Amino acid sequence: MVSLGTLPHTAAGRSEPTHYHVFYSAVLQLRYGHLSKMTFVMLWVMGGPVSLARHGVLMMFLPVLGVLGFISIFPIYVLRKARLHTETRTQPSVALEIYRRLFSKSYVRVSVIYLFSSYIITQIYCSEFSDLTMFLPKRDFELSKVNEKRIYINTLSVYMALVYAAIHCLQDKDRLSLPSVKTDPMLRVKQSLYPEFRKSFALSIALSIIFIPAYLPFRGYIWRTSLYFARFLATLHKSTATGSFPFSPLHSFLLSFTLLFMWNMANEMCTIYLTLGALHRGKGISEKSSDPNGTLLTGLRRGSKKQFTRRTAFQELRFIAYNDGRRRDSIYKDVEKPSTWQQINTECLHVLQDLRNCFVINSDLPPGKSNLQSRSAAPVPIQHSPLTSPTPPPIRMRRENIFLSAEPLNESPTSKLERRLLEGLQDPNAVQSSSAIAWFQGLQKWLKQGKAELWTHIIAFLCTPYGAPFRYTIQRKVSKLVSNRELVSDAINALSDLVVNSIIEDTFGTVQRDIPRILSEFDQTITLLESFVEKPPLHWSDVGNKKKLVNGKNPLGTADAIELDEVDILVDDLTEAFDRIVHTFDKYLLGMGLNPDVYKRCGVSLRHVR
């Protein structure tokens, strides 16, 4: 611990550094180039045996199929780059998520890309087989005939594109999660080959079989439409009769497998190369800047529209806090106002504050204590009066009938007519009015009973397996609240590592004065998350989890406890970070001026450590 009086005198300002996104964009472009090169080579190798069998040795070494295949795959990479995000976009129920993902403009855009890719791959595939030509072979005196097998294959390719676009949207393949361990991309690609091959093989068999009954109802319409357009290309017979069913299981499987395997590998390789993380050639991305710490801070700032860039910047900060002593030393020694440490501390605590606000707003939890000073209303002074008070003035009594309505002033002819009609509808004997009241009461009672019966049927349906997709589960709500858990974990661990290492490396003592605030923020967040787990706000349709509650609370520590994985992981990260800081600075805790709640948790933490 060092006194703040030993801090050196510093200048008043600092120049604006180059933004983190500038360097990260250059790195992403380089990785994008490696991805394109790897894709081209793999497609060239895949097309080699086909070229050798059909066109000879010379065509095997010419990258014709590789170029055409790359043209079909490259739009998928453009799509992934344009739609990438880091947060989970979970909807309250499975049914609502399926509806919003498939019945949207997003699904249409994804479908267009896969239809384009499917068209090119299908044309390449059909050109390699003589029985898949557009027109059947004919003699000189015969009219051309459309090959229905080719129509079947073309329709299959459209079907595969639409199905895979739905899979793309439902699985949210555009979401990128940075791995915590850096692995060579080539090794990751090799490791993914067999799993993707197996998935593509099984799915291609299933989709090829399903397509046969799906094609039958539309066969006549597809055949007539194909004939209409084929007449622009050749002179056809006037007959529109169909022949035997163009069943071709081998071609269906081979084309389905080719499409699925190429698309699966393209998406997997894109994910691998775009999630290589914050290290480039063994160094952090901000190392390329003349002001590395300033550049890193620009990537950490809250409110940035480049969420993937911010996520990568926090990963680099965590790497620095744990592994890079040289960069940590530069953070501690940079005391120019505002210091690097103060800005890093602020951004990390902003992440926790945003998390708490999200839970408070969406979960009806008490906000608890905040580091922001809130102004409370001044108490109203109590005025003490003597026991005896003067007699109040008498109340004026009116002798007139107060229930008689006065004649309206300046009443329009329309208002007079309405008043006369209303008076004419009144029943002097109140017989009709009583019957109307009784009728309305009966209707109200009937509606109440119907509502109760309908509610009973809805709950019974939700309890069945068929109603499970319509439940608004707490697990899906938590996934939406903690939409970027990896970023929060990186902020927690980076901050705790910087604090723990500061006891040896921080020669000026710039970190220690912020420890009370950091521990207070950790304590508030742990308390809030623990209260959420203890009494989760369940939706009325979440019948499965409601059965597990005991006296309205989550039976923690039992087999029937409601599992909230994202919250549990964050609580573990916060508790571990809190314990490490307390254990490191246990000798100095009494002089830090901690609030009572933090002192209480510190006592629990120290007993746990010792």
C-alpha positions in Angstrom: 0.0 0.0 0.0 1.3 3.4 -1.0 0.2 6.8 -0.1 -1.5 8.9 -2.8 0.8 11.8 -1.9 3.7 10.0 -3.7 1.9 10.3 -7.1 3.9 12.4 -9.6 2.6 15.6 -11.1 1.1 15.0 -14.5 -0.1 17.0 -17.4 -3.7 18.0 -17.8 -4.7 16.4 -21.1 -4.1 13.5 -23.4 -4.5 13.2 -27.2 -7.2 11.0 -28.6 -5.8 7.6 -29.6 -6.7 5.6 -32.7 -9.9 3.6 -32.2 -9.6 -0.1 -31.4 -12.0 -0.9 -34.2 -9.5 0.4 -36.8 -6.9 -2.2 -35.9 -9.4 -4.9 -35.3 -10.9 -4.4 -38.8 -7.5 -4.8 -40.4 -7.0 -8.1 -38.4 -10.5 -9.3 -39.4 -9.8 -8.6 -43.1 -6.6 -10.6 -42.9 -8.5 -13.5 -41.2 -11.2 -13.1 -43.8 -8.5 -13.6 -46.5 -7.2 -16.7 -44.8 -10.7 -18.1 -44.6 -11.3 -17.5 -48.4 -8.0 -19.1 -49.3 -8.8 -22.1 -47.1 -12.3 -22.5 -48.6 -10.9 -22.3 -52.2 -8.3 -25.0 -51.5 -10.8 -27.3 -49.9 -13.3 -26.9 -52.8 -10.5 -27.5 -55.3 -9.6 -30.7 -53.5 -13.2 -31.8 -53.3 -13.7 -31.2 -57.0 -10.5 -33.0 -58.0 -11.8 -36.6 -58.1 -14.9 -35.4 -60.1 -12.7 -33.6 -62.7 -10.4 -36.6 -62.9 -13.3 -39.1 -63.6 -15.1 -36.9 -66.1 -12.5 -34.8 -67.9 -9.0 -36.4 -67.3 -5.9 -35.5 -65.4 -5.5 -32.0 -66.9 -8.8 -30.7 -65.6 -8.1 -32.1 -62.2 -5.2 -29.6 -61.8 -7.2 -26.7 -63.2 -9.2 -25.0 -60.4 -12.4 -24.7 -62.5 -14.7 -26.4 -60.0 -12.9 -24.7 -57.1 -13.6 -21.3 -58.6 -17.3 -22.1 -59.2 -17.7 -23.6 -55.8 -16.1 -20.6 -54.2 -18.5 -18.3 -56.0 -21.4 -20.3 -54.5 -19.9 -20.1 -50.9 -18.6 -16.6 -50.8 -22.1 -14.9 -50.4 -22.5 -16.9 -47.2 -19.4 -15.4 -45.8 -20.7 -11.9 -46.7 -24.0 -12.7 -45.0 -22.2 -13.9 -41.9 -20.0 -10.8 -41.7 -23.0 -8.5 -42.1 -25.2 -10.3 -39.5 -22.6 -11.2 -36.8 -23.5 -10.4 -33.2 -22.4 -11.6 -29.8 -25.6 -11.4 -27.7 -28.2 -14.1 -27.5 -31.5 -13.2 -29.0 -33.8 -15.6 -27.1 -37.5 -15.2 -27.2 -39.8 -16.0 -24.1 -41.0 -19.3 -25.6 -40.0 -21.8 -28.2 -43.1 -21.2 -30.3 -42.6 -17.4 -30.3 -39.0 -17.8 -31.2 -39.8 -20.0 -34.2 -42.4 -17.6 -35.4 -40.3 -14.5 -35.1 -37.3 -16.1 -36.7 -39.0 -17.7 -39.7 -41.7 -15.2 -40.4 -39.4 -12.2 -40.8 -37.4 -10.3 -43.4 -34.2 -11.8 -41.9 -35.3 -15.3 -43.0 -36.1 -14.0 -46.5 -32.6 -12.5 -46.9 -30.9 -15.7 -45.6 -33.0 -17.8 -48.0 -32.0 -15.7 -51.0 -28.3 -16.3 -50.2 -28.8 -20.0 -49.9 -31.0 -20.2 -53.0 -28.2 -18.5 -55.0 -25.6 -20.9 -53.6 -27.8 -23.9 -54.1 -28.5 -22.9 -57.7 -24.8 -22.8 -58.6 -23.9 -26.0 -56.9 -26.8 -27.8 -58.5 -25.9 -26.6 -62.0 -22.3 -27.9 -61.4 -23.7 -31.2 -60.1 -26.1 -31.7 -63.0 -23.5 -30.9 -65.6 -21.4 -33.8 -64.5 -24.1 -36.4 -65.1 -25.6 -37.3 -68.5 -29.0 -38.3 -67.1 -29.6 -34.9 -65.6 -29.7 -32.8 -68.7 -32.6 -30.4 -69.2 -34.0 -32.2 -72.2 -34.0 -35.9 -72.8 -31.9 -37.3 -75.8 -34.0 -37.5 -79.0 -33.8 -38.6 -82.6 -33.7 -36.1 -85.4 -37.4 -36.4 -86.3 -38.7 -36.2 -82.7 -39.6 -33.1 -80.7 -37.7 -32.3 -77.5 -38.9 -33.7 -74.2 -38.3 -32.1 -70.8 -36.4 -34.3 -68.4 -38.5 -34.5 -65.2 -35.7 -35.9 -63.3 -33.8 -32.6 -63.7 -36.9 -30.8 -62.6 -37.0 -33.0 -59.5 -33.4 -32.3 -58.7 -33.9 -28.5 -59.2 -36.9 -28.5 -56.9 -34.9 -30.5 -54.4 -32.1 -27.9 -54.4 -34.7 -25.1 -53.7 -36.2 -27.3 -50.9 -32.7 -27.8 -49.4 -31.9 -24.1 -49.5 -35.2 -23.1 -47.7 -34.8 -25.8 -45.1 -31.1 -24.9 -44.4 -32.0 -21.2 -44.2 -34.6 -22.1 -41.5 -31.9 -24.1 -39.7 -29.5 -21.1 -40.0 -32.0 -18.7 -38.4 -33.3 -21.1 -35.7 -29.8 -22.0 -34.6 -28.7 -18.4 -34.8 -25.5 -19.3 -36.6 -24.6 -15.6 -36.9 -24.0 -15.4 -33.1 -20.2 -15.6 -32.4 -18.8 -16.7 -29.0 -15.1 -16.1 -28.5 -13.4 -19.2 -27.0 -11.5 -18.7 -23.8 -8.6 -20.9 -25.0 -6.7 -20.0 -28.2 -6.4 -22.9 -30.6 -4.7 -23.1 -34.1 -7.5 -22.5 -36.7 -6.2 -25.3 -38.9 -6.4 -27.7 -36.0 -10.0 -26.6 -35.3 -11.0 -27.0 -39.0 -9.5 -30.6 -39.0 -11.3 -31.4 -35.8 -14.6 -30.2 -37.2 -14.5 -32.3 -40.4 -15.8 -35.6 -39.0 -18.6 -34.1 -36.9 -19.8 -32.0 -39.8 -19.5 -35.0 -42.2 -21.6 -37.1 -39.8 -24.2 -34.4 -39.4 -24.5 -33.8 -43.1 -24.8 -37.5 -43.8 -27.6 -38.1 -41.4 -29.5 -34.9 -42.3 -29.2 -35.5 -46.0 -30.8 -39.0 -45.7 -33.7 -37.6 -43.6 -34.4 -34.6 -45.9 -34.2 -36.7 -49.1 -36.8 -39.1 -47.7 -39.0 -36.3 -46.5 -38.9 -34.6 -49.9 -40.6 -37.4 -51.7 -44.0 -37.0 -50.1 -43.5 -33.3 -50.0 -43.0 -33.2 -53.8 -46.1 -35.2 -54.7 -48.8 -32.6 -54.1 -46.9 -30.0 -56.1 -45.7 -32.3 -58.9 -48.4 -31.3 -61.4 -48.0 -27.6 -60.9 -44.2 -27.7 -61.0 -44.3 -29.8 -64.2 -46.7 -27.4 -66.0 -44.7 -24.4 -64.9 -41.5 -26.0 -66.1 -43.0 -26.8 -69.4 -44.2 -23.2 -69.8 -40.7 -21.8 -69.5 -39.1 -24.7 -71.4 -41.1 -23.8 -74.5 -39.1 -20.6 -74.7 -35.9 -22.7 -75.1 -37.1 -25.5 -77.4 -40.0 -26.8 -79.5 -41.9 -29.2 -77.3 -44.8 -31.5 -77.8 -48.2 -30.1 -77.0 -49.0 -32.8 -74.5 -48.5 -31.9 -70.8 -48.9 -35.4 -69.4 -46.3 -36.6 -66.9 -44.5 -39.8 -67.1 -43.4 -42.1 -64.3 -42.3 -40.6 -61.0 -38.8 -39.3 -61.3 -37.5 -41.1 -58.3 -33.7 -40.9 -58.0 -32.6 -41.8 -54.5 -28.8 -41.8 -55.4 -28.9 -38.3 -57.0 -31.2 -37.0 -54.2 -28.8 -38.2 -51.5 -25.6 -37.1 -53.3 -26.9 -33.6 -54.0 -28.3 -33.2 -50.5 -25.1 -34.3 -48.9 -23.0 -32.1 -51.1 -25.1 -29.0 -50.3 -25.3 -29.7 -46.6 -21.6 -30.6 -46.2 -20.4 -27.5 -48.1 -22.8 -25.2 -46.1 -21.9 -26.7 -42.8 -18.2 -26.5 -43.4 -18.5 -23.0 -44.7 -20.4 -21.8 -41.6 -18.0 -23.7 -39.3 -14.9 -22.3 -40.9 -16.4 -18.8 -40.8 -17.0 -19.2 -37.1 -13.5 -20.5 -36.5 -11.7 -17.6 -38.3 -13.9 -14.9 -37.0 -13.6 -16.0 -33.4 -9.8 -16.2 -33.2 -10.0 -13.6 -30.4 -8.0 -10.6 -29.3 -4.5 -12.1 -30.0 -2.9 -11.7 -33.4 0.4 -13.4 -34.0 0.9 -13.8 -30.2 0.2 -10.1 -29.4 -2.8 -8.1 -28.4 -4.6 -6.1 -31.2 -4.0 -2.9 -29.3 -0.2 -3.5 -29.4 -0.2 -2.2 -33.0 -1.1 1.3 -31.7 1.4 4.0 -30.6 -0.8 4.3 -27.5 -1.9 0.8 -26.7 -3.7 1.6 -23.5 -5.6 4.4 -25.1 -6.6 2.3 -28.0 -7.8 -0.5 -25.7 -10.0 2.0 -23.8 -11.7 3.1 -27.0 -12.8 -0.5 -27.5 -14.0 -0.9 -23.9 -16.3 2.1 -23.8 -20.0 1.6 -23.2 -22.4 2.7 -25.9 -20.3 1.5 -28.7 -22.3 0.2 -31.7 -19.5 -2.2 -32.5 -20.5 -4.9 -29.9 -18.2 -7.5 -31.4 -15.3 -5.1 -31.2 -16.1 -4.3 -27.5 -16.4 -8.0 -26.7 -12.9 -8.6 -28.2 -11.5 -5.6 -26.3 -12.7 -7.1 -23.0 -11.1 -10.4 -23.9 -7.8 -8.6 -24.5 -8.1 -6.8 -21.2 -8.6 -10.1 -19.4 -5.6 -11.5 -21.2 -3.5 -8.5 -20.1 -4.8 -8.6 -16.5 -3.8 -12.3 -16.2 -0.8 -12.8 -18.4 0.9 -9.6 -19.5 2.9 -8.0 -16.6 4.4 -5.4 -18.9 1.0 -4.0 -20.0 -0.3 -4.2 -16.4 2.7 -2.1 -15.3 1.9 0.5 -18.0 -1.7 0.6 -16.7 -0.7 1.2 -13.1 1.9 3.8 -14.0 -0.3 5.8 -16.4 -1.6 8.4 -13.9 -2.4 11.2 -16.4 -5.9 12.5 -15.7 -8.1 10.6 -16.3 -5.8 7.7 -15.6 -6.0 4.5 -17.6 -6.9 2.5 -14.4 -9.7 4.8 -13.6 -11.2 4.5 -17.1 -10.8 0.7 -17.1 -12.4 0.5 -13.6 -15.3 2.6 -14.8 -16.0 0.6 -17.9 -15.8 -2.7 -16.0 -18.2 -1.4 -13.3 -20.5 -0.1 -16.0 -20.9 -3.7 -17.2 -22.1 -4.7 -13.7 -24.4 -1.7 -13.4 -26.0 -2.5 -16.8 -26.5 -6.1 -15.7 -28.2 -5.0 -12.4 -30.4 -2.5 -14.2 -31.4 -5.1 -16.7 -32.5 -7.5 -13.9 -34.3 -4.7 -11.9 -36.2 -3.4 -14.9 -37.2 -6.8 -16.3 -37.6 -8.8 -13.1 -39.4 -6.6 -10.6 -36.5 -6.9 -8.2 -35.7 -4.1 -5.7 -32.9 -2.0 -7.0 -30.9 -2.2 -3.8 -28.1 0.2 -3.2 -26.4 2.1 -5.9 -23.2 4.0 -6.2 -25.1 6.9 -7.6 -26.4 9.4 -5.0 -30.2 9.5 -5.1 -32.0 12.5 -3.8 -34.8 11.7 -1.4 -37.7 14.0 -0.7 -37.3 16.2 2.4 -39.5 15.0 5.3 -42.6 17.2 6.0 -42.2 18.9 9.4 -44.8 17.8 12.0 -46.8 20.8 13.4 -47.8 20.3 17.0 -51.1 22.0 17.8 -52.6 22.5 21.3 -55.2 20.1 22.6 -57.9 22.6 22.3 -58.7 24.2 19.0 -61.2 26.8 17.9 -64.7 25.6 17.0 -64.9 25.0 13.2 -67.4 27.2 11.3 -70.9 25.7 10.9 -71.7 23.8 7.8 -74.1 25.6 5.5 -77.2 23.5 4.8 -79.2 23.6 1.6 -83.0 23.3 1.7 -83.3 22.6 -2.0 -83.3 19.1 -3.6 -79.7 18.8 -4.6 -80.4 15.8 -6.9 -82.4 17.9 -9.3 -80.4 18.8 -12.3 -80.3 22.5 -13.2 -81.5 23.6 -16.6 -78.4 23.5 -18.9 -77.3 26.9 -20.2 -77.0 27.5 -23.9 -78.1 23.9 -24.7 -77.9 23.1 -28.5 -80.9 21.6 -30.3 -79.0 18.3 -30.7 -78.3 18.1 -27.0 -82.0 18.8 -26.2 -83.0 16.0 -28.6 -80.6 13.6 -26.9 -81.9 14.5 -23.5 -85.5 14.0 -24.5 -84.7 10.6 -26.0 -82.9 9.6 -22.9 -85.8 10.7 -20.7 -88.2 8.7 -23.0 -86.2 5.5 -22.5 -86.5 5.7 -18.7 -89.0 3.2 -17.1 -91.1 4.9 -14.4 -91.9 1.6 -12.7 -88.3 0.3 -13.0 -89.5 -3.1 -14.3 -87.5 -3.0 -17.5 -84.4 -1.6 -15.7 -84.5 -4.4 -13.1 -84.7 -7.1 -15.9 -81.8 -5.5 -17.7 -79.7 -5.4 -14.6 -80.5 -9.1 -13.9 -79.6 -10.0 -17.5 -76.3 -8.2 -17.3 -75.5 -9.9 -14.0 -76.3 -13.3 -15.5 -74.1 -12.5 -18.5 -71.3 -11.4 -16.2 -71.6 -14.6 -14.2 -71.6 -16.7 -17.4 -68.5 -14.9 -18.6 -66.7 -15.5 -15.3 -67.5 -19.2 -15.4 -66.4 -19.4 -19.0 -63.1 -17.6 -18.2 -62.4 -20.0 -15.3 -63.1 -23.0 -17.5 -60.9 -21.7 -20.3 -58.1 -20.9 -17.9 -58.3 -24.5 -16.6 -58.0 -25.9 -20.1 -55.1 -23.6 -20.9 -53.2 -24.7 -17.8 -53.9 -28.3 -18.6 -52.7 -27.9 -22.1 -49.5 -26.2 -21.0 -48.8 -29.1 -18.7 -48.8 -31.5 -21.6 -45.7 -32.1 -23.9 -47.7 -30.3 -26.7 -47.9 -27.2 -24.6 -44.3 -27.1 -23.7 -43.2 -24.9 -26.7 -45.7 -22.2 -25.6 -44.4 -21.8 -22.0 -42.6 -18.6 -21.1 -39.9 -20.3 -19.1 -37.6 -18.6 -16.6 -34.6 -20.2 -18.3 -35.3 -18.4 -21.6 -35.9 -15.1 -19.7 -32.5 -15.4 -18.0 -30.9 -16.1 -21.3 -32.3 -12.9 -22.6 -31.4 -10.9 -19.5 -27.8 -12.2 -19.5 -27.5 -11.9 -23.3 -23.7 -11.4 -23.2 -22.5 -13.5 -20.3 -18.9 -13.9 -21.7 -18.4 -10.1 -21.7 -19.6 -9.8 -18.1 -17.3 -12.7 -17.0 -14.3 -11.1 -18.8 -15.0 -7.7 -17.1 -15.3 -9.4 -13.6 -12.1 -11.5 -14.0 -10.1 -8.7 -15.6 -10.9 -6.3 -12.9 -10.2 -8.7 -10.1 -6.9 -9.7 -11.6 -5.8 -6.1 -12.0 -6.7 -5.5 -8.3 -5.0 -8.6 -7.0 -1.8 -8.0 -9.0 -1.7 -4.3 -7.9 -0.6 -5.2 -4.4 2.9 -6.0 -5.8 3.1 -4.1 -9.1 1.2 -0.8 -8.4 4.0 1.3 -7.0 1.9 4.5 -6.8 -1.1 3.0 -5.1 -3.6 4.1 -7.7 -5.7 1.0 -7.5 -6.2 0.5 -3.8 -8.4 3.6 -3.3 -11.0 2.1 -5.6 -11.2 -1.3 -3.8 -14.1 -0.3 -1.5 -16.2 0.7 -4.5 -15.3 -2.5 -6.4 -16.2 -4.7 -3.5 -19.4 -2.8 -3.0 -20.4 -3.3 -6.7 -19.5 -7.0 -6.4 -21.6 -7.3 -3.3 -24.6 -5.6 -4.7 -24.5 -7.7 -7.9 -24.1 -11.0 -5.9 -27.0 -10.0 -3.6 -29.3 -9.1 -6.5 -28.5 -12.3 -8.4 -28.9 -14.5 -5.4 -32.2 -13.0 -4.6 -33.3 -13.6 -8.2 -32.2 -17.3 -8.0 -33.9 -17.8 -4.6 -37.2 -16.4 -5.7 -37.3 -16.3 -9.5 -40.1 -14.3 -11.1 -42.0 -17.1 -12.9 -44.5 -16.4 -15.7 -48.0 -17.9 -15.2 -47.4 -20.2 -18.1 -44.2 -21.7 -16.7 -46.1 -24.6 -15.1 -43.1 -26.9 -15.1 -40.9 -24.7 -12.9 -43.9 -23.6 -10.8 -44.3 -27.1 -9.6 -40.8 -27.1 -8.2 -41.3 -24.1 -5.9 -41.6 -24.6 -2.2 -43.5 -21.8 -0.4 -42.8 -19.6 -3.4 -39.0 -20.1 -3.3 -36.5 -22.1 -5.3 -35.5 -25.2 -3.3 -31.8 -24.6 -3.7 -29.5 -27.5 -3.0 -32.1 -30.2 -3.9 -32.7 -32.3 -7.0 -35.8 -30.2 -7.7 -34.0 -26.8 -7.8 -34.6 -24.6 -10.8 -31.4 -24.5 -12.8 -30.4 -21.0 -14.0 -27.0 -21.7 -15.5 -26.1 -18.2 -16.7 -26.9 -16.6 -13.3 -25.1 -19.4 -11.5 -21.9 -18.9 -13.6 -22.0 -15.1 -12.9 -22.5 -15.6 -9.2 -19.6 -18.0 -9.1 -17.4 -15.6 -11.0 -18.3 -12.7 -8.7 -17.9 -14.7 -5.6 -14.5 -16.0 -6.7 -13.3 -12.5 -7.7 -14.6 -11.1 -4.4 -12.8 -13.8 -2.4 -9.5 -13.3 -4.2 -9.5 -9.5 -3.5 -10.5 -9.9 0.1 -7.9 -12.7 0.7 -5.2 -10.5 -0.9 -6.0 -7.3 1.0 -7.2 -8.9 4.3 -4.7 -7.0 6.4 -5.9 -3.6 5.1 -9.7 -4.1 5.1 -10.3 -2.4 8.4 -8.8 0.8 7.1 -10.7 1.0 3.8 -14.0 2.3 5.1 -16.1 -0.5 3.7 -19.9 -0.4 4.2 -21.5 -2.9 6.7 -22.8 -5.2 4.0 -19.4 -5.6 2.4 -17.8 -6.1 5.9 -20.3 -8.8 6.5 -19.5 -10.6 3.2 -15.8 -10.1 3.8 -16.1 -11.9 7.1 -17.8 -14.8 5.4 -15.2 -14.8 2.7 -12.3 -14.8 5.1 -13.7 -17.7 7.1 -14.2 -19.6 3.9 -10.7 -19.0 2.7 -9.0 -19.8 6.1 
